[in-house]
């Protein structure tokens, strides 16, 4: 069975993007909007614990998750193709 590379990449991007968005709002609700740089902000430029930072993180995480999902699905299909034939 092969994976649809585009669909898997889109699903991974949406999952990771909305997960980071929700985690950011959870931290904002608990600690308040600080705007301080975070560890993830080192990789996702512009990401902070703020409402605008959550949107920036959503975009970065979507792109990151989509690229990772596409690579994973492509690699899975290559390995699955070799084992079938």
N, C-alpha and C positions, 0 to 999 in steps of 0.2 A: 504494500500500500504506500502510495506517495502522498506527500503533503502539498497542498496548494501554497506555493511560496508567498504570493501576494497576500492571500487571506491570512496566513499565519503571521506575517510581518505586521499587518494591520491590527490583528488581534493583540499581539504582543505590545505594540506601540500604544494602543488604547488602554490596555491593562496597566502598563507601567506609568503612563501619563496620568491617568486618573488616580492611581494609587498614590503617587507623589503629591498630587493636588490635594487629595483627602488627608494625607498625613500632615501636610503643611497647615491646613485649616484646623486639624485636630490640635496641633501644637500652638497655633494662634489662639484657639479657644482656651487652652490650659495655661499658657505662659504670656499671652499677649503678643502683639505685633512688635517685634524688636528691630527688624531690619538688619540685625547683625549677620555677618558672614557665617556660613555654615560649612561643614565638610563637603556636602554635596555642591555647595556654591563654588568650590574650587574647580569642579568639573563642568558645572552648568553656569556659565557666566551670566551674572545678573540675578541669580536665584538668591533670595533672602526669605526670612520668615515674615512676610508681609503679603497683603492681598495681591499686589502687582507682581511680587516675587513668585507667588503660587502660580500665576498665569505663565510667567517666564519658565518656571520649572516644568509646567505641563507641556509646553512646546518642546523644550529640550528633552524631556523624558519620553515624549512620543517619538521623536526622531531617533533617540538612542534605542528605545525598545523595538521600534520597527526595523532598524538596521540589524540589531541582534537577532530578531525573529527571522528575518530573511536569510541571514547567514546560517542560523541553526536549521531552518527548513531545507535550504539548499544542500547543506552538508548531510542532513538526514537522508535526503533523496539520493545523493551520490552513494552513500554507504548502503542504503537499502537496494539500490540498483545493482551494486556489485555482488551482494549476497544472493540475489534472485537468479542471476545468470552468470 
